[in-house]
Amino acid sequence: MFLFNISYVIPASRKQAFLQWAQGEGRKAAQSPLLCDFHVLSVVAIPGDKDFAKSPDRNLSLQMTFDSLADCREWHETRFDSLMMSYAAWYGKDPLFFATILKES
């Protein structure tokens, strides 16, 4: 199984709005026959960072699972831009994010 992870940094005040976007428009924009599963996760702590909860920003992730690396790459080629355009329409110009592909060992 392969996991396509997109991590976002948003202001803490917009966390609930992000979750609504992710479960609605984000999920629709990511939809593909290649997609096995879709999850929205929140980073709740960073080991050793006792003040993490006081940060003015929040880290959230969309995680999508696929059967193969080829499926991840095809999804990236066909759906990633529409997902990120949907996110940018919600967030505004120049959203802060990074994407990775992980493999379950």
MMTF fields as JSON, N, C-alpha, C and O atoms, coordinates in Angstrom:
{
  "mmtfVersion": "1.0.0",
  "mmtfProducer": "UNKNOWN",
  "numBonds": 419,
  "numAtoms": 420,
  "numGroups": 105,
  "numChains": 1,
  "numModels": 1,
  "chainsPerModel": [1],
  "groupsPerChain": [105],
  "chainIdList": ["A"],
  "bondAtomList": [4, 2, 8, 6, 12, 10, 16, 14, 20, 18, 24, 22, 28, 26, 32, 30, 36, 34, 40, 38, 44, 42, 48, 46, 52, 50, 56, 54, 60, 58, 64, 62, 68, 66, 72, 70, 76, 74, 80, 78, 84, 82, 88, 86, 92, 90, 96, 94, 100, 98, 104, 102, 108, 106, 112, 110, 116, 114, 120, 118, 124, 122, 128, 126, 132, 130, 136, 134, 140, 138, 144, 142, 148, 146, 152, 150, 156, 154, 160, 158, 164, 162, 168, 166, 172, 170, 176, 174, 180, 178, 184, 182, 188, 186, 192, 190, 196, 194, 200, 198, 204, 202, 208, 206, 212, 210, 216, 214, 220, 218, 224, 222, 228, 226, 232, 230, 236, 234, 240, 238, 244, 242, 248, 246, 252, 250, 256, 254, 260, 258, 264, 262, 268, 266, 272, 270, 276, 274, 280, 278, 284, 282, 288, 286, 292, 290, 296, 294, 300, 298, 304, 302, 308, 306, 312, 310, 316, 314, 320, 318, 324, 322, 328, 326, 332, 330, 336, 334, 340, 338, 344, 342, 348, 346, 352, 350, 356, 354, 360, 358, 364, 362, 368, 366, 372, 370, 376, 374, 380, 378, 384, 382, 388, 386, 392, 390, 396, 394, 400, 398, 404, 402, 408, 406, 412, 410, 416, 414],
  "bondOrderList": [1, 1, 1, 1, 1, 1, 1, 1, 1, 1, 1, 1, 1, 1, 1, 1, 1, 1, 1, 1, 1, 1, 1, 1, 1, 1, 1, 1, 1, 1, 1, 1, 1, 1, 1, 1, 1, 1, 1, 1, 1, 1, 1, 1, 1, 1, 1, 1, 1, 1, 1, 1, 1, 1, 1, 1, 1, 1, 1, 1, 1, 1, 1, 1, 1, 1, 1, 1, 1, 1, 1, 1, 1, 1, 1, 1, 1, 1, 1, 1, 1, 1, 1, 1, 1, 1, 1, 1, 1, 1, 1, 1, 1, 1, 1, 1, 1, 1, 1, 1, 1, 1, 1, 1],
  "groupList": [{"groupName": "MET", "atomNameList": ["N", "CA", "C", "O"], "elementList": ["N", "C", "C", "O"], "formalChargeList": [0, 0, 0, 0], "bondAtomList": [1, 0, 2, 1, 3, 2], "bondOrderList": [1, 1, 2], "singleLetterCode": "M", "chemCompType": "L-PEPTIDE LINKING"}, {"groupName": "PHE", "atomNameList": ["N", "CA", "C", "O"], "elementList": ["N", "C", "C", "O"], "formalChargeList": [0, 0, 0, 0], "bondAtomList": [1, 0, 2, 1, 3, 2], "bondOrderList": [1, 1, 2], "singleLetterCode": "F", "chemCompType": "L-PEPTIDE LINKING"}, {"groupName": "LEU", "atomNameList": ["N", "CA", "C", "O"], "elementList": ["N", "C", "C", "O"], "formalChargeList": [0, 0, 0, 0], "bondAtomList": [1, 0, 2, 1, 3, 2], "bondOrderList": [1, 1, 2], "singleLetterCode": "L", "chemCompType": "L-PEPTIDE LINKING"}, {"groupName": "ASN", "atomNameList": ["N", "CA", "C", "O"], "elementList": ["N", "C", "C", "O"], "formalChargeList": [0, 0, 0, 0], "bondAtomList": [1, 0, 2, 1, 3, 2], "bondOrderList": [1, 1, 2], "singleLetterCode": "N", "chemCompType": "L-PEPTIDE LINKING"}, {"groupName": "ILE", "atomNameList": ["N", "CA", "C", "O"], "elementList": ["N", "C", "C", "O"], "formalChargeList": [0, 0, 0, 0], "bondAtomList": [1, 0, 2, 1, 3, 2], "bondOrderList": [1, 1, 2], "singleLetterCode": "I", "chemCompType": "L-PEPTIDE LINKING"}, {"groupName": "SER", "atomNameList": ["N", "CA", "C", "O"], "elementList": ["N", "C", "C", "O"], "formalChargeList": [0, 0, 0, 0], "bondAtomList": [1, 0, 2, 1, 3, 2], "bondOrderList": [1, 1, 2], "singleLetterCode": "S", "chemCompType": "L-PEPTIDE LINKING"}, {"groupName": "TYR", "atomNameList": ["N", "CA", "C", "O"], "elementList": ["N", "C", "C", "O"], "formalChargeList": [0, 0, 0, 0], "bondAtomList": [1, 0, 2, 1, 3, 2], "bondOrderList": [1, 1, 2], "singleLetterCode": "Y", "chemCompType": "L-PEPTIDE LINKING"}, {"groupName": "VAL", "atomNameList": ["N", "CA", "C", "O"], "elementList": ["N", "C", "C", "O"], "formalChargeList": [0, 0, 0, 0], "bondAtomList": [1, 0, 2, 1, 3, 2], "bondOrderList": [1, 1, 2], "singleLetterCode": "V", "chemCompType": "L-PEPTIDE LINKING"}, {"groupName": "PRO", "atomNameList": ["N", "CA", "C", "O"], "elementList": ["N", "C", "C", "O"], "formalChargeList": [0, 0, 0, 0], "bondAtomList": [1, 0, 2, 1, 3, 2], "bondOrderList": [1, 1, 2], "singleLetterCode": "P", "chemCompType": "L-PEPTIDE LINKING"}, {"groupName": "ALA", "atomNameList": ["N", "CA", "C", "O"], "elementList": ["N", "C", "C", "O"], "formalChargeList": [0, 0, 0, 0], "bondAtomList": [1, 0, 2, 1, 3, 2], "bondOrderList": [1, 1, 2], "singleLetterCode": "A", "chemCompType": "L-PEPTIDE LINKING"}, {"groupName": "ARG", "atomNameList": ["N", "CA", "C", "O"], "elementList": ["N", "C", "C", "O"], "formalChargeList": [0, 0, 0, 0], "bondAtomList": [1, 0, 2, 1, 3, 2], "bondOrderList": [1, 1, 2], "singleLetterCode": "R", "chemCompType": "L-PEPTIDE LINKING"}, {"groupName": "LYS", "atomNameList": ["N", "CA", "C", "O"], "elementList": ["N", "C", "C", "O"], "formalChargeList": [0, 0, 0, 0], "bondAtomList": [1, 0, 2, 1, 3, 2], "bondOrderList": [1, 1, 2], "singleLetterCode": "K", "chemCompType": "L-PEPTIDE LINKING"}, {"groupName": "GLN", "atomNameList": ["N", "CA", "C", "O"], "elementList": ["N", "C", "C", "O"], "formalChargeList": [0, 0, 0, 0], "bondAtomList": [1, 0, 2, 1, 3, 2], "bondOrderList": [1, 1, 2], "singleLetterCode": "Q", "chemCompType": "L-PEPTIDE LINKING"}, {"groupName": "TRP", "atomNameList": ["N", "CA", "C", "O"], "elementList": ["N", "C", "C", "O"], "formalChargeList": [0, 0, 0, 0], "bondAtomList": [1, 0, 2, 1, 3, 2], "bondOrderList": [1, 1, 2], "singleLetterCode": "W", "chemCompType": "L-PEPTIDE LINKING"}, {"groupName": "GLY", "atomNameList": ["N", "CA", "C", "O"], "elementList": ["N", "C", "C", "O"], "formalChargeList": [0, 0, 0, 0], "bondAtomList": [1, 0, 2, 1, 3, 2], "bondOrderList": [1, 1, 2], "singleLetterCode": "G", "chemCompType": "PEPTIDE LINKING"}, {"groupName": "GLU", "atomNameList": ["N", "CA", "C", "O"], "elementList": ["N", "C", "C", "O"], "formalChargeList": [0, 0, 0, 0], "bondAtomList": [1, 0, 2, 1, 3, 2], "bondOrderList": [1, 1, 2], "singleLetterCode": "E", "chemCompType": "L-PEPTIDE LINKING"}, {"groupName": "CYS", "atomNameList": ["N", "CA", "C", "O"], "elementList": ["N", "C", "C", "O"], "formalChargeList": [0, 0, 0, 0], "bondAtomList": [1, 0, 2, 1, 3, 2], "bondOrderList": [1, 1, 2], "singleLetterCode": "C", "chemCompType": "L-PEPTIDE LINKING"}, {"groupName": "ASP", "atomNameList": ["N", "CA", "C", "O"], "elementList": ["N", "C", "C", "O"], "formalChargeList": [0, 0, 0, 0], "bondAtomList": [1, 0, 2, 1, 3, 2], "bondOrderList": [1, 1, 2], "singleLetterCode": "D", "chemCompType": "L-PEPTIDE LINKING"}, {"groupName": "HIS", "atomNameList": ["N", "CA", "C", "O"], "elementList": ["N", "C", "C", "O"], "formalChargeList": [0, 0, 0, 0], "bondAtomList": [1, 0, 2, 1, 3, 2], "bondOrderList": [1, 1, 2], "singleLetterCode": "H", "chemCompType": "L-PEPTIDE LINKING"}, {"groupName": "THR", "atomNameList": ["N", "CA", "C", "O"], "elementList": ["N", "C", "C", "O"], "formalChargeList": [0, 0, 0, 0], "bondAtomList": [1, 0, 2, 1, 3, 2], "bondOrderList": [1, 1, 2], "singleLetterCode": "T", "chemCompType": "L-PEPTIDE LINKING"}],
  "groupTypeList": [0, 1, 2, 1, 3, 4, 5, 6, 7, 4, 8, 9, 5, 10, 11, 12, 9, 1, 2, 12, 13, 9, 12, 14, 15, 14, 10, 11, 9, 9, 12, 5, 8, 2, 2, 16, 17, 1, 18, 7, 2, 5, 7, 7, 9, 4, 8, 14, 17, 11, 17, 1, 9, 11, 5, 8, 17, 10, 3, 2, 5, 2, 12, 0, 19, 1, 17, 5, 2, 9, 17, 16, 10, 15, 13, 18, 15, 19, 10, 1, 17, 5, 2, 0, 0, 5, 6, 9, 9, 13, 6, 14, 11, 17, 8, 2, 1, 1, 9, 19, 4, 2, 11, 15, 5],
  "groupIdList": [1, 2, 3, 4, 5, 6, 7, 8, 9, 10, 11, 12, 13, 14, 15, 16, 17, 18, 19, 20, 21, 22, 23, 24, 25, 26, 27, 28, 29, 30, 31, 32, 33, 34, 35, 36, 37, 38, 39, 40, 41, 42, 43, 44, 45, 46, 47, 48, 49, 50, 51, 52, 53, 54, 55, 56, 57, 58, 59, 60, 61, 62, 63, 64, 65, 66, 67, 68, 69, 70, 71, 72, 73, 74, 75, 76, 77, 78, 79, 80, 81, 82, 83, 84, 85, 86, 87, 88, 89, 90, 91, 92, 93, 94, 95, 96, 97, 98, 99, 100, 101, 102, 103, 104, 105],
  "secStructList": [7, 3, 3, 3, 3, 3, 3, 3, 3, 3, 3, 4, 4, 4, 2, 2, 2, 2, 2, 2, 2, 0, 0, 0, 0, 0, 2, 2, 2, 2, 7, 7, 6, 6, 7, 7, 3, 3, 3, 3, 3, 3, 7, 7, 7, 7, 6, 6, 7, 6, 6, 4, 4, 4, 7, 1, 3, 3, 3, 3, 3, 3, 3, 3, 3, 3, 1, 1, 2, 2, 2, 2, 2, 2, 2, 2, 2, 2, 6, 2, 2, 2, 2, 2, 2, 2, 2, 2, 2, 2, 2, 7, 1, 1, 7, 3, 3, 3, 3, 3, 3, 3, 3, 7, 7],
  "xCoordList": [0.836, 0.0, 0.895, 1.948, 0.442, 1.176, 0.291, -0.921, 0.924, 0.204, 0.727, 1.925, -0.172, 0.163, -0.254, -1.444, 0.714, 0.462, 0.688, 1.703, -0.268, -0.102, -0.279, -1.357, 0.771, 0.724, 0.591, 1.254, -0.286, -0.575, -0.289, -0.406, 0.083, 0.211, -0.796, -0.762, -1.702, -2.739, -2.834, -2.382, -3.411, -3.64, -4.594, -5.558, -4.313, -5.148, -6.61, -7.503, -6.859, -8.235, -9.025, -10.249, -8.333, -9.017, -9.081, -9.455, -8.719, -8.684, -10.047, -10.132, -11.107, -12.433, -12.863, -13.449, -12.575, -12.914, -12.116, -12.646, -10.85, -10.052, -10.688, -10.823, -11.077, -11.673, -12.945, -13.195, -13.739, -14.951, -14.592, -15.201, -13.6, -13.161, -12.651, -13.029, -11.794, -11.167, -12.208, -12.118, -13.189, -14.189, -15.213, -15.905, -15.318, -16.262, -15.572, -15.369, -15.215, -14.613, -13.277, -12.992, -12.465, -11.186, -11.367, -10.704, -12.263, -12.542, -13.047, -12.632, -13.942, -14.457, -13.348, -13.28, -12.477, -11.399, -10.385, -9.76, -10.216, -9.244, -9.81, -9.052, -11.111, -11.778, -11.195, -10.945, -10.992, -10.429, -10.706, -10.765, -10.877, -11.024, -9.771, -9.845, -8.63, -7.382, -7.301, -6.561, -8.055, -7.995, -8.666, -9.83, -7.925, -8.487, -9.137, -10.196, -8.511, -9.019, -8.543, -7.546, -9.253, -8.985, -9.167, -10.214, -8.144, -8.205, -7.741, -6.911, -8.297, -7.871, -7.331, -8.02, -6.095, -5.462, -4.937, -4.579, -4.899, -4.348, -3.118, -3.132, -2.056, -0.889, -1.254, -1.592, -1.188, -1.581, -0.393, -0.537, 0.777, 1.966, 3.218, 3.2, 4.288, 5.608, 6.486, 6.636, 7.07, 7.876, 8.934, 9.66, 9.001, 9.989, 9.545, 10.217, 8.429, 7.943, 6.747, 5.601, 7.041, 5.991, 5.032, 3.916, 5.447, 4.614, 3.875, 3.28, 3.907, 3.294, 1.824, 1.375, 1.079, -0.357, -0.617, -1.715, 0.37, 0.21, 0.555, 0.388, 1.031, 1.429, 0.232, -0.89, 0.467, -0.621, -1.0, -1.964, -0.242, -0.499, -0.847, -0.54, -1.493, -1.814, -1.295, -1.271, -0.88, -0.434, -1.501, -1.876, -1.991, -3.016, -2.594, -1.832, -3.083, -2.7, -3.903, -4.874, -3.803, -4.679, -3.839, -2.711, -4.372, -3.656, -4.562, -5.676, -4.049, -4.785, -3.997, -2.786, -4.672, -3.981, -4.272, -5.349, -3.25, -3.288, -2.659, -1.865, -3.017, -2.471, -1.034, -0.307, -0.606, 0.736, 1.34, 0.635, 2.641, 3.337, 2.884, 2.755, 2.644, 2.154, 0.807, 0.563, -0.078, -1.362, -1.168, -1.854, -0.243, 0.068, 0.512, 0.044, 1.406, 1.932, 0.862, 0.803, 0.017, -1.056, -2.051, -2.514, -2.383, -3.274, -2.649, -3.328, -1.358, -0.666, -0.783, -1.02, -0.618, -0.693, -2.109, -2.282, -3.118, -4.483, -5.34, -6.285, -5.048, -5.944, -5.286, -5.978, -3.973, -3.299, -3.576, -3.889, -3.467, -3.687, -5.103, -5.285, -6.1, -7.47, -7.666, -8.369, -7.048, -7.126, -6.474, -7.038, -5.293, -4.578, -5.253, -5.191, -5.892, -6.647, -7.848, -8.181, -8.499, -9.602, -9.106, -9.747, -7.962, -7.388, -7.031, -7.345, -6.385, -5.989, -7.217, -7.17, -8.317, -9.55, -10.084, -10.639, -9.922, -10.355, -9.372, -9.773, -8.07, -7.043, -6.661, -6.535, -6.482, -5.963, -4.643, -4.215, -4.016, -2.771, -1.626, -1.533, -0.763, 0.471, 0.29, 0.862, -0.496, -0.655, 0.656, 1.443, 0.872, 2.064, 1.724, 0.855, 2.416, 2.164, 3.407, 4.303, 3.45, 4.429, 3.796, 2.958, 4.212, 3.648, 4.742, 5.88, 4.375, 5.28, 4.5, 3.285, 5.216, 4.632, 5.355, 6.585, 4.582, 5.142, 4.7, 3.636, 5.528, 5.191, 5.092, 5.97, 4.011, 3.862, 4.797, 4.762, 5.628, 6.612, 6.098, 6.796],
  "yCoordList": [-1.166, 0.0, 1.247, 1.284, 2.25, 3.509, 4.646, 4.658, 5.588, 6.711, 8.012, 8.294, 8.794, 10.122, 11.1, 11.252, 11.759, 12.67, 14.112, 14.432, 14.969, 16.404, 17.083, 17.024, 17.726, 18.437, 19.922, 20.487, 20.54, 21.963, 22.663, 22.059, 23.931, 24.781, 25.903, 26.637, 26.026, 27.054, 27.769, 27.238, 28.957, 29.623, 28.793, 28.216, 28.742, 27.97, 28.392, 27.56, 29.65, 30.156, 29.592, 29.712, 28.973, 28.442, 26.913, 26.314, 26.286, 24.818, 24.208, 23.316, 24.673, 24.091, 24.278, 23.376, 25.437, 25.685, 24.749, 24.265, 24.492, 23.551, 22.17, 21.52, 21.72, 20.389, 20.289, 19.259, 21.338, 21.339, 21.305, 20.562, 22.109, 22.093, 20.692, 20.139, 20.127, 18.839, 17.731, 16.933, 17.673, 16.611, 16.846, 15.913, 18.07, 18.383, 18.562, 17.597, 19.789, 20.11, 19.395, 18.953, 19.278, 18.583, 17.127, 16.628, 16.452, 15.041, 14.886, 13.971, 15.784, 15.728, 15.945, 15.237, 16.923, 17.239, 16.102, 15.922, 15.332, 14.228, 12.957, 12.051, 12.873, 11.64, 11.09, 11.826, 9.796, 9.094, 7.607, 7.118, 6.877, 5.42, 4.753, 3.629, 5.434, 4.89, 4.98, 4.226, 5.894, 6.193, 5.095, 4.769, 4.524, 3.478, 4.071, 3.609, 5.093, 5.665, 7.103, 7.491, 7.888, 9.316, 9.653, 9.37, 10.258, 10.633, 12.066, 12.572, 12.712, 14.043, 13.897, 13.386, 14.348, 14.207, 15.546, 16.425, 15.679, 16.867, 16.469, 15.446, 17.256, 17.044, 17.604, 18.781, 16.77, 17.202, 17.476, 18.133, 16.976, 17.204, 16.934, 16.171, 17.566, 17.282, 16.915, 17.718, 15.714, 15.301, 16.351, 16.835, 16.686, 17.656, 19.103, 19.984, 19.384, 20.76, 20.957, 20.702, 21.416, 21.572, 22.714, 22.744, 23.65, 24.806, 24.649, 25.608, 23.459, 23.245, 23.663, 24.29, 23.326, 23.634, 25.136, 25.576, 25.928, 27.387, 28.085, 29.299, 27.329, 27.909, 28.571, 28.074, 29.69, 30.333, 29.584, 29.947, 28.552, 27.772, 26.337, 25.858, 25.666, 24.249, 23.5, 24.024, 22.262, 21.377, 20.32, 19.618, 20.214, 19.227, 18.489, 19.014, 17.28, 16.468, 15.813, 15.438, 15.69, 14.809, 13.594, 13.729, 12.416, 11.189, 10.312, 9.965, 9.966, 9.141, 7.868, 7.917, 6.733, 5.466, 4.92, 5.103, 4.24, 3.656, 2.285, 1.98, 1.456, 0.099, 0.046, -0.891, 1.043, 0.978, 2.379, 3.387, 2.406, 3.662, 4.245, 5.462, 3.395, 3.866, 4.569, 5.587, 4.034, 4.687, 6.044, 7.007, 6.13, 7.425, 8.44, 9.578, 8.013, 8.936, 9.342, 10.499, 8.396, 8.738, 9.693, 10.643, 9.447, 10.362, 11.762, 12.768, 11.801, 13.092, 13.821, 15.028, 13.097, 13.706, 14.153, 15.131, 13.441, 13.714, 14.479, 15.155, 14.4, 14.987, 16.008, 16.851, 15.946, 16.821, 18.296, 19.046, 18.718, 20.136, 20.583, 21.685, 19.758, 20.168, 20.245, 21.128, 19.325, 19.382, 20.66, 21.354, 20.964, 22.146, 23.439, 24.441, 23.446, 24.632, 24.834, 25.969, 23.754, 23.848, 24.386, 25.241, 23.877, 24.354, 25.834, 26.606, 26.237, 27.643, 28.555, 29.683, 28.074, 28.865, 29.056, 30.109, 28.051, 28.173, 29.017, 29.922, 28.713, 29.326, 30.734, 31.649, 30.885, 32.134, 31.894, 30.752, 32.954, 32.888, 32.29, 32.51, 31.537, 30.987, 30.137, 30.458, 29.06, 28.197, 27.472, 27.157, 27.219, 26.52, 25.035, 24.677, 24.173, 22.739, 21.995, 22.584, 20.702, 19.818, 18.442, 18.033, 17.744, 16.424, 15.365, 15.62, 14.174, 13.033, 11.779, 11.711, 10.789, 9.475, 8.508, 8.443, 7.763, 6.807, 5.4, 5.204, 4.428, 3.029, 2.285, 2.387, 1.537, 0.694, -0.493, -1.194, -0.721, -1.816, -3.056, -4.07],
  "zCoordList": [0.0, 0.0, 0.0, 0.637, -0.727, -0.837, -0.345, -0.561, 0.314, 0.897, 0.297, 0.349, -0.268, -0.779, 0.31, 0.587, 0.924, 2.039, 1.588, 0.969, 1.906, 1.678, 3.024, 3.615, 3.511, 4.789, 4.526, 3.656, 5.305, 5.17, 6.486, 7.553, 6.416, 7.593, 7.414, 6.426, 8.393, 8.319, 9.671, 10.685, 9.687, 10.975, 11.842, 11.34, 13.137, 14.061, 13.972, 14.131, 13.724, 13.667, 12.488, 12.453, 11.516, 10.324, 10.312, 9.303, 11.424, 11.465, 11.134, 10.29, 11.783, 11.548, 10.092, 9.494, 9.534, 8.126, 7.211, 6.211, 7.547, 6.76, 6.794, 5.757, 7.979, 8.101, 7.267, 6.643, 7.252, 6.424, 4.942, 4.173, 4.535, 3.139, 2.772, 1.739, 3.624, 3.323, 3.162, 2.229, 4.054, 3.99, 2.883, 2.475, 2.398, 1.321, -0.018, -0.755, -0.328, -1.629, -1.851, -2.964, -0.811, -0.958, -1.343, -2.253, -0.65, -0.953, -2.39, -3.1, -2.816, -4.195, -5.214, -6.219, -4.962, -5.898, -5.999, -7.044, -4.918, -4.91, -5.521, -5.868, -5.658, -6.091, -7.394, -8.348, -7.4, -8.559, -8.391, -7.263, -9.494, -9.386, -8.803, -8.305, -8.862, -8.327, -6.809, -6.176, -6.232, -4.807, -3.989, -4.217, -3.031, -2.166, -0.921, -0.497, -0.329, 0.909, 1.041, 0.433, 1.832, 2.001, 3.477, 4.059, 4.082, 5.499, 5.682, 4.926, 6.709, 7.123, 8.535, 9.417, 8.751, 10.054, 10.55, 9.766, 11.873, 12.515, 13.312, 13.997, 13.234, 14.084, 15.457, 15.578, 16.481, 17.821, 18.732, 19.763, 18.358, 19.179, 18.363, 17.397, 18.764, 18.213, 19.403, 20.324, 19.403, 20.544, 20.892, 20.024, 22.168, 22.643, 22.536, 23.073, 21.857, 21.711, 22.646, 22.276, 23.865, 24.874, 24.554, 25.073, 23.71, 23.383, 22.049, 21.558, 21.466, 20.154, 20.136, 19.176, 21.174, 21.214, 21.245, 20.904, 21.647, 21.72, 20.405, 20.285, 19.428, 18.148, 17.458, 17.553, 16.764, 16.038, 14.75, 14.076, 14.421, 13.211, 13.573, 14.665, 12.63, 12.78, 11.561, 10.447, 11.803, 10.735, 10.543, 11.482, 9.301, 8.972, 7.721, 6.91, 7.563, 6.413, 5.762, 6.418, 4.444, 3.69, 3.358, 2.885, 3.598, 3.28, 2.441, 2.834, 1.272, 0.33, 0.08, -0.133, 0.105, -0.109, -1.503, -2.07, -2.022, -3.364, -3.323, -2.433, -4.29, -4.363, -4.846, -4.516, -5.629, -6.215, -6.351, -6.311, -6.509, -6.758, -8.094, -8.229, -9.068, -10.373, -10.213, -10.861, -9.35, -9.104, -8.436, -8.781, -7.485, -6.845, -7.888, -7.909, -8.736, -9.754, -10.752, -11.168, -11.137, -12.074, -11.408, -12.04, -10.138, -9.412, -9.362, -9.565, -9.091, -9.045, -10.377, -10.412, -11.454, -12.794, -13.161, -13.888, -12.661, -13.106, -12.099, -12.509, -10.794, -9.791, -8.86, -8.29, -8.698, -7.734, -8.008, -7.083, -9.255, -9.578, -9.225, -8.707, -9.493, -9.167, -7.653, -7.161, -6.917, -5.461, -4.942, -4.095, -5.451, -4.963, -5.423, -4.711, -6.585, -7.01, -6.097, -5.758, -5.697, -4.753, -3.411, -2.8, -2.962, -1.694, -1.794, -0.887, -2.877, -3.048, -3.102, -2.612, -3.694, -3.731, -2.317, -2.003, -1.463, -0.07, 0.732, 1.463, 0.588, 1.432, 0.984, 1.798, -0.301, -0.839, -1.541, -1.712, -1.938, -2.707, -1.887, -0.68, -2.556, -1.99, -0.731, 0.311, -0.808, 0.366, 0.694, -0.199, 1.967, 2.433, 2.595, 3.39, 1.836, 1.89, 1.412, 0.807, 1.69, 1.037, 0.886, 1.689, -0.152, -0.462, -0.453, -0.846, 0.003, -0.001, -0.361, -0.178, -0.873, -1.108, -0.174, -0.16, 0.601, 1.566, 1.196, 0.61, 1.544, 1.282, 2.601, 3.458, 2.747, 3.916, 3.771, 2.759, 4.767, 4.707, 5.381, 5.422]
}
